[in-house]
Amino acid sequence: MTKRQYKNYWDATSTVTMTPEQYNEWVIGMQKVDCNCNDCAYLIRDTGKTTKGAIKTGTCSKTGERRTFLQGHCQLDTQECFVHRRDVR
């Protein structure tokens, strides 16, 4: 997806009128689609470490692997193991 397509996607969704509850459900739904480690229940975030730019790091408690990720981006390699952090409450 190009930057222009990404921007157009979010611009289109911002014109839809939603209640706060609908918006929260929509956000969680989008997070379940992109399967980003940032939203995964298995991620143990590194705290106190600085990274370059928006890149974040952590450790997956399911696989034991070190993970790097960009918040809000789709991760194809985590589609199978992802569990949303709100689904484990």
N, CA, C and O atoms as a Tinker XYZ file with bonds, in Angstrom:
   356  protein
     1  N      0.848000   -1.170000    0.000000    73     2
     2  CA     0.000000    0.000000    0.000000    64     1     3
     3  C      0.897000    1.236000    0.000000    63     2     4     5
     4  O      1.816000    1.346000    0.811000    81     3
     5  N      0.630000    2.137000   -0.889000    73     3     6
     6  CA     1.425000    3.364000   -0.954000    64     5     7
     7  C      0.982000    4.333000    0.137000    63     6     8     9
     8  O     -0.084000    4.164000    0.730000    81     7
     9  N      1.800000    5.343000    0.398000    73     7    10
    10  CA     1.434000    6.354000    1.393000    64     9    11
    11  C      0.119000    7.027000    1.015000    63    10    12    13
    12  O     -0.719000    7.303000    1.874000    81    11
    13  N     -0.051000    7.288000   -0.282000    73    11    14
    14  CA    -1.273000    7.948000   -0.739000    64    13    15
    15  C     -2.497000    7.067000   -0.480000    63    14    16    17
    16  O     -3.515000    7.554000    0.012000    81    15
    17  N     -2.404000    5.769000   -0.809000    73    15    18
    18  CA    -3.514000    4.855000   -0.554000    64    17    19
    19  C     -3.810000    4.769000    0.939000    63    18    20    21
    20  O     -4.973000    4.770000    1.343000    81    19
    21  N     -2.767000    4.697000    1.758000    73    19    22
    22  CA    -2.932000    4.620000    3.210000    64    21    23
    23  C     -3.646000    5.862000    3.732000    63    22    24    25
    24  O     -4.579000    5.762000    4.529000    81    23
    25  N     -3.200000    7.039000    3.275000    73    23    26
    26  CA    -3.818000    8.290000    3.698000    64    25    27
    27  C     -5.275000    8.336000    3.251000    63    26    28    29
    28  O     -6.145000    8.712000    4.036000    81    27
    29  N     -5.557000    7.958000    1.999000    73    27    30
    30  CA    -6.930000    7.971000    1.499000    64    29    31
    31  C     -7.823000    7.022000    2.284000    63    30    32    33
    32  O     -8.988000    7.328000    2.533000    81    31
    33  N     -7.281000    5.866000    2.677000    73    31    34
    34  CA    -8.052000    4.913000    3.474000    64    33    35
    35  C     -8.492000    5.548000    4.789000    63    34    36    37
    36  O     -9.670000    5.494000    5.144000    81    35
    37  N     -7.553000    6.147000    5.506000    73    35    38
    38  CA    -7.884000    6.739000    6.792000    64    37    39
    39  C     -8.749000    7.982000    6.631000    63    38    40    41
    40  O     -9.609000    8.232000    7.476000    81    39
    41  N     -8.553000    8.764000    5.585000    73    39    42
    42  CA    -9.415000    9.917000    5.340000    64    41    43
    43  C    -10.851000    9.474000    5.117000    63    42    44    45
    44  O    -11.782000   10.110000    5.613000    81    43
    45  N    -11.039000    8.389000    4.376000    73    43    46
    46  CA   -12.389000    7.893000    4.099000    64    45    47
    47  C    -13.078000    7.427000    5.375000    63    46    48    49
    48  O    -14.271000    7.673000    5.557000    81    47
    49  N    -12.343000    6.757000    6.262000    73    47    50
    50  CA   -12.964000    6.260000    7.490000    64    49    51
    51  C    -13.237000    7.394000    8.475000    63    50    52    53
    52  O    -14.107000    7.264000    9.336000    81    51
    53  N    -12.514000    8.493000    8.361000    73    51    54
    54  CA   -12.728000    9.591000    9.308000    64    53    55
    55  C    -14.012000   10.359000    9.021000    63    54    56    57
    56  O    -14.461000   11.144000    9.856000    81    55
    57  N    -14.612000   10.143000    7.845000    73    55    58
    58  CA   -15.850000   10.852000    7.513000    64    57    59
    59  C    -17.087000   10.107000    7.998000    63    58    60    61
    60  O    -18.196000   10.637000    7.933000    81    59
    61  N    -16.903000    8.878000    8.486000    73    59    62
    62  CA   -18.024000    8.086000    8.980000    64    61    63
    63  C    -18.344000    8.517000   10.407000    63    62    64    65
    64  O    -17.445000    8.658000   11.237000    81    63
    65  N    -19.639000    8.727000   10.689000    73    63    66
    66  CA   -20.053000    9.117000   12.035000    64    65    67
    67  C    -20.281000    7.854000   12.868000    63    66    68    69
    68  O    -21.076000    6.991000   12.497000    81    67
    69  N    -19.577000    7.758000   13.995000    73    67    70
    70  CA   -19.697000    6.607000   14.889000    64    69    71
    71  C    -19.808000    7.084000   16.324000    63    70    72    73
    72  O    -19.294000    8.142000   16.686000    81    71
    73  N    -20.483000    6.291000   17.128000    73    71    74
    74  CA   -20.493000    6.547000   18.566000    64    73    75
    75  C    -19.119000    6.127000   19.100000    63    74    76    77
    76  O    -18.400000    5.393000   18.423000    81    75
    77  N    -18.747000    6.574000   20.287000    73    75    78
    78  CA   -17.453000    6.138000   20.851000    64    77    79
    79  C    -17.343000    4.613000   20.970000    63    78    80    81
    80  O    -16.268000    4.052000   20.762000    81    79
    81  N    -18.447000    3.948000   21.301000    73    79    82
    82  CA   -18.424000    2.486000   21.415000    64    81    83
    83  C    -18.189000    1.832000   20.058000    63    82    84    85
    84  O    -17.419000    0.878000   19.947000    81    83
    85  N    -18.860000    2.356000   19.018000    73    83    86
    86  CA   -18.667000    1.822000   17.670000    64    85    87
    87  C    -17.229000    2.047000   17.206000    63    86    88    89
    88  O    -16.624000    1.172000   16.587000    81    87
    89  N    -16.695000    3.215000   17.506000    73    87    90
    90  CA   -15.322000    3.529000   17.112000    64    89    91
    91  C    -14.350000    2.580000   17.794000    63    90    92    93
    92  O    -13.440000    2.065000   17.144000    81    91
    93  N    -14.522000    2.336000   19.091000    73    91    94
    94  CA   -13.636000    1.419000   19.815000    64    93    95
    95  C    -13.699000    0.017000   19.224000    63    94    96    97
    96  O    -12.667000   -0.638000   19.078000    81    95
    97  N    -14.902000   -0.456000   18.881000    73    95    98
    98  CA   -15.050000   -1.769000   18.262000    64    97    99
    99  C    -14.350000   -1.808000   16.903000    63    98   100   101
   100  O    -13.709000   -2.799000   16.553000    81    99
   101  N    -14.481000   -0.724000   16.147000    73    99   102
   102  CA   -13.845000   -0.639000   14.835000    64   101   103
   103  C    -12.326000   -0.695000   14.970000    63   102   104   105
   104  O    -11.658000   -1.409000   14.223000    81   103
   105  N    -11.784000    0.061000   15.926000    73   103   106
   106  CA   -10.333000    0.079000   16.137000    64   105   107
   107  C     -9.828000   -1.318000   16.497000    63   106   108   109
   108  O     -8.828000   -1.777000   15.944000    81   107
   109  N    -10.508000   -1.992000   17.413000    73   107   110
   110  CA   -10.093000   -3.338000   17.811000    64   109   111
   111  C    -10.200000   -4.298000   16.629000    63   110   112   113
   112  O     -9.346000   -5.167000   16.458000    81   111
   113  N    -11.233000   -4.149000   15.821000    73   111   114
   114  CA   -11.369000   -4.967000   14.620000    64   113   115
   115  C    -10.214000   -4.772000   13.661000    63   114   116   117
   116  O     -9.703000   -5.742000   13.102000    81   115
   117  N     -9.793000   -3.525000   13.461000    73   115   118
   118  CA    -8.660000   -3.239000   12.581000    64   117   119
   119  C     -7.365000   -3.811000   13.159000    63   118   120   121
   120  O     -6.516000   -4.302000   12.415000    81   119
   121  N     -7.213000   -3.748000   14.483000    73   119   122
   122  CA    -6.025000   -4.305000   15.121000    64   121   123
   123  C     -5.978000   -5.824000   14.952000    63   122   124   125
   124  O     -4.899000   -6.401000   14.820000    81   123
   125  N     -7.136000   -6.467000   14.954000    73   123   126
   126  CA    -7.187000   -7.916000   14.753000    64   125   127
   127  C     -6.874000   -8.291000   13.312000    63   126   128   129
   128  O     -6.430000   -9.408000   13.048000    81   127
   129  N     -7.096000   -7.384000   12.390000    73   127   130
   130  CA    -6.760000   -7.630000   10.994000    64   129   131
   131  C     -5.258000   -7.475000   10.768000    63   130   132   133
   132  O     -4.640000   -8.309000   10.107000    81   131
   133  N     -4.671000   -6.407000   11.315000    73   131   134
   134  CA    -3.242000   -6.184000   11.044000    64   133   135
   135  C     -2.318000   -7.062000   11.895000    63   134   136   137
   136  O     -1.148000   -7.222000   11.548000    81   135
   137  N     -2.809000   -7.631000   12.991000    73   135   138
   138  CA    -2.044000   -8.570000   13.826000    64   137   139
   139  C     -0.682000   -8.027000   14.225000    63   138   140   141
   140  O      0.314000   -8.748000   14.170000    81   139
   141  N     -0.628000   -6.776000   14.620000    73   139   142
   142  CA     0.622000   -6.147000   15.011000    64   141   143
   143  C      0.992000   -6.575000   16.424000    63   142   144   145
   144  O      0.136000   -6.628000   17.307000    81   143
   145  N      2.261000   -6.878000   16.634000    73   143   146
   146  CA     2.734000   -7.300000   17.959000    64   145   147
   147  C      2.377000   -6.293000   19.049000    63   146   148   149
   148  O      2.217000   -6.674000   20.209000    81   147
   149  N      2.253000   -5.024000   18.696000    73   147   150
   150  CA     1.909000   -4.001000   19.669000    64   149   151
   151  C      0.581000   -4.296000   20.365000    63   150   152   153
   152  O      0.391000   -3.909000   21.518000    81   151
   153  N     -0.330000   -4.969000   19.688000    73   151   154
   154  CA    -1.654000   -5.249000   20.234000    64   153   155
   155  C     -1.811000   -6.699000   20.686000    63   154   156   157
   156  O     -2.915000   -7.123000   21.029000    81   155
   157  N     -0.720000   -7.460000   20.691000    73   155   158
   158  CA    -0.783000   -8.879000   21.016000    64   157   159
   159  C     -0.624000   -9.120000   22.519000    63   158   160   161
   160  O      0.172000   -8.467000   23.194000    81   159
   161  N     -1.401000  -10.067000   23.013000    73   159   162
   162  CA    -1.346000  -10.420000   24.429000    64   161   163
   163  C     -0.015000  -11.060000   24.813000    63   162   164   165
   164  O      0.376000  -11.001000   25.978000    81   163
   165  N      0.684000  -11.665000   23.866000    73   163   166
   166  CA     1.938000  -12.362000   24.150000    64   165   167
   167  C      3.153000  -11.443000   24.229000    63   166   168   169
   168  O      4.217000  -11.878000   24.669000    81   167
   169  N      3.021000  -10.187000   23.815000    73   167   170
   170  CA     4.187000   -9.305000   23.764000    64   169   171
   171  C      4.564000   -8.790000   25.150000    63   170   172   173
   172  O      3.724000   -8.289000   25.897000    81   171
   173  N      5.838000   -8.924000   25.469000    73   171   174
   174  CA     6.407000   -8.296000   26.660000    64   173   175
   175  C      7.267000   -7.157000   26.136000    63   174   176   177
   176  O      8.326000   -7.387000   25.552000    81   175
   177  N      6.813000   -5.938000   26.345000    73   175   178
   178  CA     7.501000   -4.765000   25.792000    64   177   179
   179  C      8.807000   -4.474000   26.515000    63   178   180   181
   180  O      8.923000   -4.642000   27.729000    81   179
   181  N      9.781000   -4.035000   25.737000    73   179   182
   182  CA    11.022000   -3.543000   26.325000    64   181   183
   183  C     10.732000   -2.156000   26.870000    63   182   184   185
   184  O     10.188000   -1.310000   26.159000    81   183
   185  N     11.085000   -1.917000   28.112000    73   183   186
   186  CA    10.864000   -0.600000   28.697000    64   185   187
   187  C     12.203000    0.058000   28.976000    63   186   188   189
   188  O     13.184000   -0.610000   29.302000    81   187
   189  N     12.227000    1.345000   28.846000    73   187   190
   190  CA    13.429000    2.095000   29.140000    64   189   191
   191  C     14.477000    2.066000   28.049000    63   190   192   193
   192  O     15.544000    2.661000   28.204000    81   191
   193  N     14.195000    1.382000   26.937000    73   191   194
   194  CA    15.155000    1.336000   25.840000    64   193   195
   195  C     14.737000    2.337000   24.771000    63   194   196   197
   196  O     13.551000    2.520000   24.499000    81   195
   197  N     15.714000    2.968000   24.182000    73   195   198
   198  CA    15.419000    3.884000   23.086000    64   197   199
   199  C     15.635000    3.161000   21.773000    63   198   200   201
   200  O     16.544000    2.341000   21.639000    81   199
   201  N     14.794000    3.471000   20.813000    73   199   202
   202  CA    14.908000    2.883000   19.487000    64   201   203
   203  C     14.922000    4.000000   18.463000    63   202   204   205
   204  O     14.587000    5.144000   18.771000    81   203
   205  N     15.306000    3.669000   17.263000    73   203   206
   206  CA    15.330000    4.660000   16.197000    64   205   207
   207  C     13.914000    4.880000   15.676000    63   206   208   209
   208  O     13.235000    3.932000   15.281000    81   207
   209  N     13.477000    6.126000   15.680000    73   207   210
   210  CA    12.170000    6.458000   15.121000    64   209   211
   211  C     11.024000    5.781000   15.838000    63   210   212   213
   212  O     10.964000    5.761000   17.067000    81   211
   213  N     10.113000    5.224000   15.054000    73   211   214
   214  CA     8.906000    4.615000   15.602000    64   213   215
   215  C      9.046000    3.123000   15.848000    63   214   216   217
   216  O      8.079000    2.481000   16.258000    81   215
   217  N     10.222000    2.551000   15.610000    73   215   218
   218  CA    10.406000    1.111000   15.781000    64   217   219
   219  C     10.398000    0.771000   17.266000    63   218   220   221
   220  O     11.126000    1.369000   18.058000    81   219
   221  N      9.562000   -0.202000   17.629000    73   219   222
   222  CA     9.456000   -0.668000   19.013000    64   221   223
   223  C      9.978000   -2.092000   19.095000    63   222   224   225
   224  O     10.031000   -2.797000   18.087000    81   223
   225  N     10.361000   -2.516000   20.287000    73   223   226
   226  CA    10.897000   -3.863000   20.479000    64   225   227
   227  C     10.243000   -4.540000   21.673000    63   226   228   229
   228  O      9.668000   -3.889000   22.545000    81   227
   229  N     10.346000   -5.860000   21.687000    73   227   230
   230  CA     9.820000   -6.642000   22.785000    64   229   231
   231  C     10.153000   -8.105000   22.586000    63   230   232   233
   232  O     10.856000   -8.470000   21.644000    81   231
   233  N      9.645000   -8.940000   23.475000    73   231   234
   234  CA     9.847000  -10.379000   23.403000    64   233   235
   235  C      8.491000  -11.061000   23.384000    63   234   236   237
   236  O      7.604000  -10.708000   24.162000    81   235
   237  N      8.327000  -12.036000   22.499000    73   235   238
   238  CA     7.084000  -12.800000   22.426000    64   237   239
   239  C      7.133000  -13.888000   23.490000    63   238   240   241
   240  O      8.025000  -14.736000   23.469000    81   239
   241  N      6.184000  -13.869000   24.419000    73   239   242
   242  CA     6.182000  -14.871000   25.482000    64   241   243
   243  C      5.686000  -16.226000   24.989000    63   242   244   245
   244  O      5.846000  -17.228000   25.687000    81   243
   245  N      5.086000  -16.277000   23.799000    73   243   246
   246  CA     4.632000  -17.548000   23.237000    64   245   247
   247  C      5.779000  -18.291000   22.553000    63   246   248   249
   248  O      5.942000  -19.497000   22.737000    81   247
   249  N      6.580000  -17.557000   21.756000    73   247   250
   250  CA     7.657000  -18.195000   20.995000    64   249   251
   251  C      9.039000  -17.943000   21.579000    63   250   252   253
   252  O      9.989000  -18.653000   21.250000    81   251
   253  N      9.163000  -16.937000   22.446000    73   251   254
   254  CA    10.453000  -16.574000   23.013000    64   253   255
   255  C     11.319000  -15.744000   22.083000    63   254   256   257
   256  O     12.466000  -15.440000   22.411000    81   255
   257  N     10.781000  -15.370000   20.919000    73   255   258
   258  CA    11.544000  -14.596000   19.930000    64   257   259
   259  C     11.556000  -13.118000   20.265000    63   258   260   261
   260  O     10.601000  -12.584000   20.829000    81   259
   261  N     12.664000  -12.458000   19.904000    73   259   262
   262  CA    12.734000  -10.999000   19.975000    64   261   263
   263  C     11.912000  -10.463000   18.815000    63   262   264   265
   264  O     11.985000  -11.000000   17.710000    81   263
   265  N     11.134000   -9.417000   19.047000    73   263   266
   266  CA    10.273000   -8.855000   18.011000    64   265   267
   267  C     10.545000   -7.364000   17.863000    63   266   268   269
   268  O     10.758000   -6.664000   18.853000    81   267
   269  N     10.537000   -6.886000   16.638000    73   267   270
   270  CA    10.542000   -5.457000   16.361000    64   269   271
   271  C      9.293000   -5.175000   15.544000    63   270   272   273
   272  O      8.875000   -6.003000   14.735000    81   271
   273  N      8.699000   -4.014000   15.751000    73   271   274
   274  CA     7.450000   -3.714000   15.058000    64   273   275
   275  C      7.231000   -2.217000   14.983000    63   274   276   277
   276  O      7.784000   -1.449000   15.770000    81   275
   277  N      6.428000   -1.824000   14.039000    73   275   278
   278  CA     5.961000   -0.445000   13.894000    64   277   279
   279  C      4.492000   -0.430000   14.267000    63   278   280   281
   280  O      3.701000   -1.180000   13.694000    81   279
   281  N      4.124000    0.385000   15.191000    73   279   282
   282  CA     2.726000    0.445000   15.613000    64   281   283
   283  C      1.846000    0.844000   14.440000    63   282   284   285
   284  O      2.198000    1.729000   13.661000    81   283
   285  N      0.679000    0.175000   14.318000    73   283   286
   286  CA    -0.291000    0.523000   13.289000    64   285   287
   287  C      0.020000   -0.019000   11.910000    63   286   288   289
   288  O     -0.587000    0.422000   10.934000    81   287
   289  N      0.948000   -0.964000   11.793000    73   287   290
   290  CA     1.291000   -1.560000   10.507000    64   289   291
   291  C      0.973000   -3.048000   10.534000    63   290   292   293
   292  O      1.114000   -3.699000   11.570000    81   291
   293  N      0.551000   -3.579000    9.413000    73   291   294
   294  CA     0.231000   -4.999000    9.291000    64   293   295
   295  C      1.504000   -5.832000    9.345000    63   294   296   297
   296  O      2.500000   -5.501000    8.702000    81   295
   297  N      1.464000   -6.917000   10.118000    73   295   298
   298  CA     2.593000   -7.838000   10.206000    64   297   299
   299  C      2.140000   -9.190000    9.668000    63   298   300   301
   300  O      1.375000   -9.897000   10.325000    81   299
   301  N      2.602000   -9.545000    8.493000    73   299   302
   302  CA     2.195000  -10.795000    7.869000    64   301   303
   303  C      2.728000  -12.018000    8.606000    63   302   304   305
   304  O      2.088000  -13.069000    8.606000    81   303
   305  N      3.890000  -11.890000    9.232000    73   303   306
   306  CA     4.503000  -13.032000    9.904000    64   305   307
   307  C      3.854000  -13.374000   11.242000    63   306   308   309
   308  O      4.215000  -14.382000   11.850000    81   307
   309  N      2.918000  -12.574000   11.715000    73   307   310
   310  CA     2.275000  -12.850000   13.006000    64   309   311
   311  C      0.789000  -13.185000   12.852000    63   310   312   313
   312  O      0.065000  -13.217000   13.847000    81   311
   313  N      0.332000  -13.431000   11.648000    73   311   314
   314  CA    -1.086000  -13.703000   11.409000    64   313   315
   315  C     -1.561000  -14.968000   12.123000    63   314   316   317
   316  O     -2.717000  -15.033000   12.542000    81   315
   317  N     -0.703000  -15.965000   12.269000    73   315   318
   318  CA    -1.100000  -17.247000   12.861000    64   317   319
   319  C     -1.077000  -17.236000   14.392000    63   318   320   321
   320  O     -1.920000  -17.873000   15.024000    81   319
   321  N     -0.126000  -16.524000   14.990000    73   319   322
   322  CA     0.049000  -16.619000   16.441000    64   321   323
   323  C     -0.610000  -15.477000   17.212000    63   322   324   325
   324  O     -0.664000  -15.533000   18.441000    81   323
   325  N     -1.106000  -14.455000   16.544000    73   323   326
   326  CA    -1.632000  -13.254000   17.188000    64   325   327
   327  C     -2.887000  -13.540000   18.010000    63   326   328   329
   328  O     -3.805000  -14.215000   17.544000    81   327
   329  N     -2.916000  -13.021000   19.233000    73   327   330
   330  CA    -4.108000  -13.011000   20.088000    64   329   331
   331  C     -4.236000  -11.589000   20.615000    63   330   332   333
   332  O     -3.322000  -11.085000   21.268000    81   331
   333  N     -5.354000  -10.942000   20.339000    73   331   334
   334  CA    -5.519000   -9.555000   20.785000    64   333   335
   335  C     -5.521000   -9.495000   22.305000    63   334   336   337
   336  O     -6.110000  -10.347000   22.969000    81   335
   337  N     -4.866000   -8.496000   22.842000    73   335   338
   338  CA    -4.715000   -8.372000   24.306000    64   337   339
   339  C     -6.048000   -8.219000   25.022000    63   338   340   341
   340  O     -6.139000   -8.550000   26.204000    81   339
   341  N     -7.076000   -7.732000   24.355000    73   339   342
   342  CA    -8.390000   -7.601000   25.010000    64   341   343
   343  C     -9.158000   -8.915000   25.031000    63   342   344   345
   344  O    -10.136000   -9.048000   25.766000    81   343
   345  N     -8.726000   -9.887000   24.233000    73   343   346
   346  CA    -9.410000  -11.190000   24.189000    64   345   347
   347  C     -8.985000  -12.124000   25.329000    63   346   348   349
   348  O     -9.564000  -13.199000   25.488000    81   347
   349  N     -7.994000  -11.733000   26.115000    73   347   350
   350  CA    -7.530000  -12.592000   27.204000    64   349   351
   351  C     -8.009000  -12.104000   28.564000    63   350   352   353
   352  O     -7.637000  -12.676000   29.588000    81   351
   353  N     -8.805000  -11.083000   28.591000    73   351   354
   354  CA    -9.314000  -10.564000   29.870000    64   353   355
   355  C    -10.312000  -11.487000   30.489000    63   354   356
   356  O    -10.835000  -11.198000   31.565000    81   355
